[in-house]
Every structure is written in structure tokens, then in C-alpha cells.
């Protein structure tokens, strides 16, 4: 077999391999993903992580709720993201769990939990900033959204 034939054969096999669709197991995984607004159970908390948990109130049905644990500077500007989560509102209290690495908690910097709710791309509610003083697992209780300015 000549070198030219060999190269063409390799090129054709690469094209065939790249053009095939996703495997049946990938298709099955896509079809079996739950379509609920409930938070996904992440299992037990690993020893190397910590968690903020609580309940959000005031989010209307269909609103996209975003929570973020942010490192902020002295002017309140975000400097880094430690953890984030998105939940879809359903007019009921929304339980949340936000896991983070305590080793990434900056010494001497301020860390805040912030949240917002938007509907059709427009900000409708926000969560008053909550300072997180220690890199420990904390139950924050019930947090209420307020109208966005």
C-alpha cells in the first residue's frame, strides 16, 4: 500500500469517526435527566467542603433565581466567585444549598451571599447582601427577596 493511499484511508476514517452521532448511552442520559425545579440532591457533604443552606421566599413562578457567594472589595465590588447556584421560582419557599471550598475563603477579605431574581431577562427582585464571616457550614434560615430598585 502506498503512502498516499494510507493517508487517504486514515483521513477518511477520522471523518467517519467525527461524523457519528452521540452514543446511545449519551442519548439515554439526556432523555432521563429530571425536569424539576427542585434542587438536585448532591449527596453527603464531603469533608473538604462547607455549605450554606436556607430557604428563599418571595420568588414568583417562572423567575430565574441566582445565588452567588462573592469575594468583594471595600467598595462592595465583586472580586471573585466562590460558589453559585440557579433555581427556578415556583411561588413557594425555595430551599437552597451552596457548597464551597473553605480553603478558598480569603483571609482579611469580605465574603457576601448575594441573590437576584429575573423574569424574561429583567431584574425584578434582589436579596439583601449577607456577610459570610467564617468558612463554616451554616444554616442561614429564611431569606426574603425585596423589590429591585
Backbone as a printed PyTorch tensor [residue, N CA C, xyz], in Angstrom:
tensor([[[  0.8510,  -1.1560,   0.0000],
         [  0.0000,   0.0000,   0.0000],
         [  0.9050,   1.2290,   0.0000]],

        [[  0.5430,   2.1700,  -0.8370],
         [  1.3640,   3.3720,  -0.9430],
         [  1.0530,   4.3220,   0.2130]],

        [[  1.9610,   5.2400,   0.4310],
         [  1.8020,   6.2230,   1.4990],
         [  0.5670,   7.0980,   1.2500]],

        [[  0.3610,   7.4450,   0.0050],
         [ -0.7780,   8.2960,  -0.3390],
         [ -2.0960,   7.5880,  -0.0240]],

        [[ -2.2130,   6.3450,  -0.3440],
         [ -3.4210,   5.5670,  -0.0670],
         [ -3.6250,   5.4500,   1.4380]],

        [[ -2.5600,   5.2160,   2.1670],
         [ -2.6250,   5.0770,   3.6160],
         [ -3.1200,   6.3780,   4.2710]],

        [[ -2.6200,   7.5310,   3.8370],
         [ -3.0180,   8.8250,   4.3830],
         [ -4.4990,   9.0860,   4.0710]],

        [[ -4.9250,   8.7860,   2.8450],
         [ -6.3350,   8.9680,   2.4870],
         [ -7.2390,   8.0650,   3.3160]],

        [[ -6.8190,   6.8400,   3.5540],
         [ -7.5940,   5.8980,   4.3590],
         [ -7.7130,   6.4100,   5.8040]],

        [[ -6.6290,   6.9220,   6.3700],
         [ -6.6520,   7.4780,   7.7290],
         [ -7.5550,   8.7000,   7.8050]],

        [[ -7.4510,   9.5680,   6.8170],
         [ -8.2710,  10.7710,   6.7840],
         [ -9.7530,  10.4060,   6.6970]],

        [[-10.0980,   9.4400,   5.8700],
         [-11.4900,   9.0120,   5.7220],
         [-12.0030,   8.4080,   7.0310]],

        [[-11.1700,   7.6440,   7.7370],
         [-11.6230,   7.0390,   8.9960],
         [-11.8310,   8.0950,  10.0770]],

        [[-11.0090,   9.1380,  10.0790],
         [-11.1950,  10.2320,  11.0340],
         [-12.4890,  10.9690,  10.7420]],

        [[-12.7940,  11.2080,   9.4870],
         [-14.0390,  11.8760,   9.1180],
         [-15.2520,  11.0470,   9.5320]],

        [[-15.1910,   9.7490,   9.3270],
         [-16.2940,   8.8750,   9.7060],
         [-16.4690,   8.8850,  11.2230]],

        [[-15.3710,   8.8280,  11.9660],
         [-15.4480,   8.8290,  13.4310],
         [-16.0320,  10.1350,  13.9580]],

        [[-15.6810,  11.2460,  13.3550],
         [-16.1660,  12.5490,  13.8140],
         [-17.6130,  12.8000,  13.4170]],

        [[-18.0890,  12.1710,  12.3730],
         [-19.4350,  12.4330,  11.8870],
         [-20.4960,  11.5940,  12.5760]],

        [[-20.1100,  10.6140,  13.3710],
         [-21.1110,   9.7800,  14.0340],
         [-21.7960,  10.5790,  15.1240]],

        [[-23.0650,  10.2650,  15.4090],
         [-23.8430,  10.9650,  16.4280],
         [-23.4160,  10.5240,  17.8130]],

        [[-24.0570,  11.0830,  18.8380],
         [-23.7170,  10.6910,  20.2010],
         [-24.0670,   9.2260,  20.4420]],

        [[-23.3420,   8.6230,  21.3410],
         [-23.5810,   7.2100,  21.6160],
         [-24.9480,   7.0260,  22.2670]],

        [[-25.4480,   5.7960,  22.2760],
         [-26.7650,   5.5260,  22.8360],
         [-26.8050,   5.8150,  24.3280]],

        [[-25.7050,   5.6310,  25.0300],
         [-25.6990,   5.9290,  26.4670],
         [-25.8070,   7.4230,  26.7040]],

        [[-25.1830,   8.2420,  25.8460],
         [-25.3160,   9.6910,  26.0000],
         [-26.7470,  10.1240,  25.7030]],

        [[-27.3730,   9.5200,  24.6860],
         [-28.7480,   9.8650,  24.3720],
         [-29.6670,   9.4680,  25.5170]],

        [[-29.4350,   8.3240,  26.1350],
         [-30.2620,   7.8810,  27.2490],
         [-30.1030,   8.8150,  28.4440]],

        [[-28.8940,   9.2970,  28.6960],
         [-28.6770,  10.2080,  29.8090],
         [-29.4050,  11.5270,  29.5810]],

        [[-29.3950,  12.0120,  28.3700],
         [-30.0770,  13.2710,  28.0670],
         [-31.5740,  13.1060,  28.2530]],

        [[-32.1290,  11.9800,  27.8600],
         [-33.5590,  11.7620,  27.9570],
         [-34.0160,  11.4970,  29.3810]],

        [[-33.1410,  10.9780,  30.2390],
         [-33.5590,  10.6170,  31.5850],
         [-33.2560,  11.6710,  32.6310]],

        [[-32.7430,  12.8430,  32.2480],
         [-32.4970,  13.8830,  33.2270],
         [-33.8170,  14.4120,  33.7520]],

        [[-33.9410,  14.5760,  35.0800],
         [-35.2070,  15.0570,  35.6250],
         [-35.4470,  16.5160,  35.2400]],

        [[-36.6920,  16.8330,  34.9810],
         [-37.0390,  18.1960,  34.6110],
         [-37.8820,  18.8100,  35.7170]],

        [[-37.2850,  18.9400,  36.9000],
         [-37.9740,  19.5320,  38.0280],
         [-37.2490,  20.7940,  38.4470]],

        [[-37.9350,  21.6030,  39.2180],
         [-37.3370,  22.8150,  39.7350],
         [-36.7060,  22.5840,  41.1000]],

        [[-36.8640,  21.3780,  41.6420],
         [-36.2960,  21.0730,  42.9510],
         [-34.7810,  20.9670,  42.8470]],

        [[-34.0720,  21.3690,  43.9110],
         [-32.6190,  21.2500,  43.8690],
         [-32.1990,  19.7880,  43.7800]],

        [[-31.1440,  19.5470,  43.0380],
         [-30.6430,  18.1960,  42.8650],
         [-29.9060,  17.7890,  44.1260]],

        [[-30.2040,  16.5970,  44.6390],
         [-29.5190,  16.1060,  45.8280],
         [-28.0740,  15.8030,  45.4600]],

        [[-27.1490,  16.4760,  46.1140],
         [-25.7360,  16.3260,  45.8070],
         [-25.0750,  15.2580,  46.6580]],

        [[-25.8530,  14.5590,  47.4700],
         [-25.2910,  13.5370,  48.3310],
         [-24.7090,  14.1450,  49.5930]],

        [[-24.0260,  13.3250,  50.3730],
         [-23.4600,  13.8380,  51.6160],
         [-22.3580,  14.8540,  51.3580]],

        [[-22.1930,  15.7560,  52.3060],
         [-21.1900,  16.8130,  52.1950],
         [-19.8000,  16.2140,  52.3880]],

        [[-18.9060,  16.3350,  51.3800],
         [-17.5410,  15.8290,  51.5390],
         [-16.7990,  16.5960,  52.6320]],

        [[-15.8070,  15.9620,  53.2170],
         [-15.0600,  16.5630,  54.3250],
         [-14.3140,  17.8210,  53.9060]],

        [[-13.9690,  17.9540,  52.6390],
         [-13.1980,  19.1090,  52.1690],
         [-14.0770,  20.2810,  51.7500]],

        [[-15.3950,  20.1840,  51.9000],
         [-16.2890,  21.2680,  51.5050],
         [-17.1180,  21.7520,  52.6960]],

        [[-17.6440,  22.9580,  52.5570],
         [-18.5850,  23.5120,  53.5170],
         [-19.8250,  23.9280,  52.7420]],

        [[-20.8950,  24.2730,  53.4770],
         [-22.1650,  24.5120,  52.8000],
         [-22.9620,  25.6140,  53.4950]],

        [[-23.5530,  26.4780,  52.6900],
         [-24.5370,  27.4380,  53.1640],
         [-25.8920,  26.8920,  52.7470]],

        [[-26.8470,  26.8940,  53.6550],
         [-28.1780,  26.3930,  53.3040],
         [-29.2280,  27.3140,  53.9000]],

        [[-30.4080,  27.2270,  53.3560],
         [-31.5070,  28.0430,  53.8360],
         [-32.6970,  27.9370,  52.9060]],

        [[-33.6100,  28.8670,  53.0560],
         [-34.8300,  28.8910,  52.2510],
         [-35.0340,  30.3140,  51.7410]],

        [[-35.3130,  30.4440,  50.4570],
         [-35.5980,  31.7430,  49.8310],
         [-37.1010,  31.9080,  49.6840]],

        [[-37.6040,  33.0750,  50.0370],
         [-39.0310,  33.3370,  49.8770],
         [-39.2410,  34.5470,  48.9790]],

        [[-40.4080,  34.5590,  48.3280],
         [-40.7830,  35.7130,  47.5180],
         [-40.4960,  35.5910,  46.0380]],

        [[-39.9660,  34.4640,  45.5770],
         [-39.6660,  34.3140,  44.1500],
         [-40.9140,  33.8390,  43.4030]],

        [[-41.3810,  34.6070,  42.4180],
         [-42.5800,  34.2080,  41.6790],
         [-42.3140,  33.0160,  40.7600]],

        [[-43.3850,  32.3920,  40.3410],
         [-43.2820,  31.2380,  39.4490],
         [-42.6200,  31.6430,  38.1390]],

        [[-41.6790,  30.8410,  37.6900],
         [-41.0020,  31.0710,  36.4300],
         [-39.8180,  32.0160,  36.5080]],

        [[-39.5920,  32.6360,  37.6580],
         [-38.4590,  33.5540,  37.7940],
         [-37.1680,  32.7530,  37.9250]],

        [[-36.1130,  33.2490,  37.3060],
         [-34.8040,  32.6120,  37.4150],
         [-34.0780,  33.2300,  38.6040]],

        [[-33.8330,  32.4210,  39.6160],
         [-33.1920,  32.8780,  40.8430],
         [-31.7230,  32.4830,  40.7890]],

        [[-30.8480,  33.4510,  41.0210],
         [-29.4140,  33.2050,  41.0370],
         [-28.8530,  33.5910,  42.4010]],

        [[-28.1050,  32.6740,  42.9970],
         [-27.4050,  32.9350,  44.2550],
         [-25.9180,  32.8690,  43.9910]],

        [[-25.1590,  33.7250,  44.6570],
         [-23.7090,  33.7150,  44.4730],
         [-23.0270,  34.0690,  45.7830]],

        [[-21.9600,  33.3630,  46.0630],
         [-21.1000,  33.6680,  47.1980],
         [-19.8810,  34.3550,  46.6090]],

        [[-19.7590,  35.6660,  46.8780],
         [-18.7640,  36.5010,  46.2180],
         [-17.7340,  37.0580,  47.1880]],

        [[-16.5060,  37.1900,  46.7000],
         [-15.4680,  37.9290,  47.4060],
         [-15.6070,  39.3680,  46.9220]],

        [[-15.7740,  40.3190,  47.8560],
         [-15.9850,  41.7110,  47.4690],
         [-14.9100,  42.5980,  48.0830]],

        [[-14.6290,  43.7150,  47.4130],
         [-13.6280,  44.6570,  47.9250],
         [-14.2960,  45.6440,  48.8860]],

        [[-13.5200,  46.6200,  49.3700],
         [-14.0290,  47.5820,  50.3580],
         [-15.1400,  48.4650,  49.8050]],

        [[-15.2580,  48.5610,  48.4980],
         [-16.3250,  49.3580,  47.8740],
         [-17.5470,  48.5140,  47.5180]],

        [[-17.5060,  47.2240,  47.8360],
         [-18.6350,  46.3470,  47.5510],
         [-18.6480,  45.7790,  46.1490]],

        [[-17.5400,  45.9260,  45.4270],
         [-17.4610,  45.4050,  44.0590],
         [-16.9930,  43.9510,  44.0810]],

        [[-17.6320,  43.0780,  43.3160],
         [-17.2080,  41.6660,  43.2760],
         [-15.7900,  41.5150,  42.7290]],

        [[-14.9890,  40.7190,  43.4260],
         [-13.6160,  40.4460,  43.0010],
         [-13.4000,  38.9780,  42.6570]],

        [[-14.3080,  38.1120,  43.0820],
         [-14.1660,  36.6940,  42.8000],
         [-15.4350,  35.9490,  43.1750]],

        [[-15.6220,  34.7990,  42.5560],
         [-16.7890,  33.9550,  42.7890],
         [-16.3450,  32.7020,  43.5150]],

        [[-16.9760,  32.3940,  44.6410],
         [-16.6450,  31.1800,  45.3930],
         [-17.6220,  30.0480,  45.0920]],

        [[-18.8950,  30.3910,  44.8820],
         [-19.9130,  29.3790,  44.5850],
         [-21.1280,  30.0870,  44.0000]],

        [[-21.9010,  29.3600,  43.2010],
         [-23.1260,  29.9340,  42.6520],
         [-24.1370,  28.8310,  42.3830]],

        [[-25.3920,  29.2350,  42.2550],
         [-26.4670,  28.2900,  42.0170],
         [-27.6080,  29.0000,  41.3010]],

        [[-28.3430,  28.2650,  40.4760],
         [-29.5330,  28.8010,  39.8010],
         [-30.7130,  27.8960,  40.1250]],

        [[-31.8420,  28.5260,  40.4320],
         [-33.0780,  27.8130,  40.7660],
         [-34.2090,  28.5270,  40.0380]],

        [[-35.2400,  27.7970,  39.6690],
         [-36.4220,  28.3910,  39.0460],
         [-37.4970,  28.5560,  40.1180]],

        [[-38.0270,  29.7750,  40.2450],
         [-39.0460,  30.0720,  41.2410],
         [-40.3560,  29.3580,  40.9480]],

        [[-41.1220,  29.0740,  42.0260],
         [-42.3850,  28.3700,  41.8580],
         [-43.4700,  28.8950,  42.8050]],

        [[-43.3590,  30.1520,  43.2560],
         [-44.3100,  30.7800,  44.1800],
         [-44.3310,  30.1080,  45.5460]],

        [[-43.3460,  29.2980,  45.8450],
         [-43.2400,  28.6270,  47.1340],
         [-41.8370,  28.8550,  47.6750]],

        [[-41.6340,  28.6360,  48.9670],
         [-40.2810,  28.7570,  49.5120],
         [-39.3140,  27.8150,  48.7770]],

        [[-38.1470,  28.3380,  48.4210],
         [-37.1580,  27.5680,  47.6670],
         [-35.9810,  27.1970,  48.5740]],

        [[-35.8210,  25.9110,  48.8790],
         [-34.6440,  25.5220,  49.6540],
         [-33.3980,  25.6090,  48.7760]],

        [[-32.2700,  25.9950,  49.3770],
         [-31.0280,  26.0600,  48.6160],
         [-29.8810,  25.5090,  49.4450]],

        [[-28.8780,  25.0220,  48.7410],
         [-27.6180,  24.5820,  49.3290],
         [-26.5130,  25.0720,  48.4170]],

        [[-25.5580,  25.7530,  48.9810],
         [-24.4550,  26.3220,  48.2230],
         [-23.1600,  25.7910,  48.8260]],

        [[-22.4870,  24.8980,  48.1020],
         [-21.2540,  24.2910,  48.5890],
         [-20.0440,  25.0930,  48.1340]],

        [[-19.0330,  25.1610,  49.0110],
         [-17.8190,  25.8950,  48.6790],
         [-16.6210,  25.2570,  49.3600]],

        [[-15.4510,  25.6150,  48.8720],
         [-14.1920,  25.1180,  49.4160],
         [-13.7140,  26.1040,  50.4840]],

        [[-13.5900,  25.6800,  51.7520],
         [-13.1650,  26.6190,  52.7930],
         [-11.7230,  27.0900,  52.6100]],

        [[-10.9040,  26.3280,  51.8960],
         [ -9.5210,  26.7490,  51.6570],
         [ -9.4460,  27.9570,  50.7330]],

        [[-10.4910,  28.1710,  49.9400],
         [-10.5190,  29.3230,  49.0300],
         [-11.0460,  30.5830,  49.7190]],

        [[-11.4890,  30.4510,  50.9590],
         [-12.0090,  31.5960,  51.7100],
         [-10.8530,  32.5370,  52.0080]],

        [[-10.9160,  33.7680,  51.5180],
         [ -9.7780,  34.6820,  51.6580],
         [ -9.6650,  35.2610,  53.0680]],

        [[ -8.4680,  35.2460,  53.6100],
         [ -8.2230,  35.8530,  54.9170],
         [ -8.1900,  37.3650,  54.7610]],

        [[ -8.9370,  38.0550,  55.5790],
         [ -8.9200,  39.5180,  55.5410],
         [ -9.8250,  40.1490,  54.5050]],

        [[-10.4520,  39.3760,  53.6550],
         [-11.3650,  39.9280,  52.6430],
         [-12.8060,  39.6660,  53.0750]],

        [[-13.7300,  40.3950,  52.4850],
         [-15.1410,  40.2370,  52.8060],
         [-15.7960,  39.2940,  51.8120]],

        [[-16.6060,  38.3780,  52.3400],
         [-17.3570,  37.4420,  51.5050],
         [-18.8390,  37.6790,  51.7710]],

        [[-19.6240,  37.7710,  50.6950],
         [-21.0530,  38.0330,  50.8140],
         [-21.8610,  37.0270,  50.0190]],

        [[-23.0530,  36.7440,  50.5150],
         [-24.0330,  35.9770,  49.7610],
         [-24.9560,  36.9960,  49.1180]],

        [[-25.0850,  36.9180,  47.8080],
         [-25.9660,  37.8240,  47.0700],
         [-26.9200,  36.9990,  46.2230]],

        [[-28.0700,  37.5690,  45.9460],
         [-29.0500,  36.8680,  45.1340],
         [-29.8850,  37.8300,  44.3280]],

        [[-30.4180,  37.3170,  43.2360],
         [-31.3090,  38.1230,  42.3960],
         [-32.2910,  37.1980,  41.7030]],

        [[-33.4230,  37.7660,  41.3350],
         [-34.4390,  37.0330,  40.5870],
         [-34.7940,  37.8550,  39.3690]],

        [[-34.8290,  37.2040,  38.2250],
         [-35.1870,  37.9020,  36.9920],
         [-36.2530,  37.1120,  36.2540]],

        [[-37.0560,  37.8360,  35.5230],
         [-38.1120,  37.2120,  34.7350],
         [-38.0860,  37.8370,  33.3530]],

        [[-38.0150,  37.0120,  32.3390],
         [-37.9070,  37.4630,  30.9490],
         [-36.7130,  38.3820,  30.7620]],

        [[-35.6210,  38.0890,  31.4640],
         [-34.3990,  38.8590,  31.3260],
         [-34.3760,  40.1750,  32.0840]],

        [[-35.4240,  40.4750,  32.8440],
         [-35.4910,  41.7320,  33.5870],
         [-35.3890,  41.4510,  35.0770]],

        [[-34.5100,  42.1900,  35.7580],
         [-34.3370,  42.0570,  37.1940],
         [-35.6080,  42.5210,  37.9000]],

        [[-36.1810,  41.6290,  38.7400],
         [-37.4130,  42.0020,  39.4430],
         [-37.2240,  42.0350,  40.9590]],

        [[-36.3270,  41.2040,  41.4910],
         [-36.0980,  41.1330,  42.9270],
         [-34.6200,  40.9740,  43.2110]],

        [[-34.2110,  41.3610,  44.4160],
         [-32.8410,  41.0740,  44.8310],
         [-32.8400,  40.6750,  46.2990]],

        [[-31.8070,  39.9980,  46.6910],
         [-31.6260,  39.5570,  48.0630],
         [-30.6480,  40.5220,  48.7250]],

        [[-31.0210,  41.1320,  49.8450],
         [-30.0540,  42.0000,  50.5230],
         [-28.7780,  41.2040,  50.8280]],

        [[-27.6360,  41.8400,  50.6170],
         [-26.3470,  41.1670,  50.8260],
         [-26.2430,  40.6540,  52.2520]],

        [[-25.6730,  39.4790,  52.3780],
         [-25.4680,  38.8570,  53.6900],
         [-23.9920,  38.5310,  53.8260]],

        [[-23.3320,  39.0920,  54.8250],
         [-21.9010,  38.8470,  55.0250],
         [-21.7100,  37.4550,  55.6090]],

        [[-20.7820,  36.7110,  55.0100],
         [-20.4020,  35.3790,  55.4870],
         [-19.0390,  35.5490,  56.1420]],

        [[-19.0030,  35.5140,  57.4590],
         [-17.7880,  35.8430,  58.1930],
         [-16.7950,  34.7120,  58.3590]],

        [[-17.2730,  33.4630,  58.2930],
         [-16.3970,  32.3260,  58.5380],
         [-16.6180,  31.2470,  57.4880]],

        [[-15.5720,  30.4870,  57.1710],
         [-15.7120,  29.4120,  56.1840],
         [-16.2260,  28.1270,  56.8340]],

        [[-17.4120,  28.2070,  57.4360],
         [-18.0020,  27.0470,  58.0910],
         [-19.3470,  26.7270,  57.4620]],

        [[-19.8320,  25.5330,  57.7110],
         [-21.1700,  25.1640,  57.2690],
         [-22.1640,  25.9640,  58.1010]],

        [[-23.1030,  26.6300,  57.4160],
         [-24.0460,  27.5000,  58.1100],
         [-25.4540,  27.3150,  57.5690]],

        [[-26.4320,  27.2800,  58.4710],
         [-27.8300,  27.3050,  58.1020],
         [-28.3030,  28.7490,  58.2710]],

        [[-28.6410,  29.4020,  57.1810],
         [-28.9680,  30.8270,  57.2060],
         [-30.4430,  31.1070,  57.4980]],

        [[-31.2670,  30.0710,  57.5430],
         [-32.6850,  30.2600,  57.8150],
         [-33.4250,  30.7610,  56.5920]],

        [[-34.4580,  31.5360,  56.8210],
         [-35.2880,  32.0560,  55.7400],
         [-34.7830,  33.4200,  55.2990]],

        [[-34.5330,  33.5610,  54.0170],
         [-34.0710,  34.8150,  53.4120],
         [-35.1500,  35.2950,  52.4510]],

        [[-35.5240,  36.5550,  52.5490],
         [-36.6110,  37.0910,  51.7210],
         [-36.0770,  38.0320,  50.6510]],

        [[-36.6130,  37.8830,  49.4500],
         [-36.3100,  38.8010,  48.3600],
         [-37.0710,  40.1070,  48.5770]],

        [[-36.4820,  41.1930,  48.0950],
         [-37.1390,  42.5040,  48.1140],
         [-37.1740,  43.0330,  46.6850]],

        [[-38.0220,  44.0150,  46.4360],
         [-38.1480,  44.5800,  45.0970],
         [-36.8230,  45.2100,  44.6620]],

        [[-36.5080,  45.0250,  43.4080],
         [-35.2820,  45.6100,  42.8500],
         [-35.4920,  47.0900,  42.6300]],

        [[-34.4540,  47.8870,  42.8550],
         [-34.5780,  49.3430,  42.6560],
         [-34.7460,  49.6980,  41.1880]]])
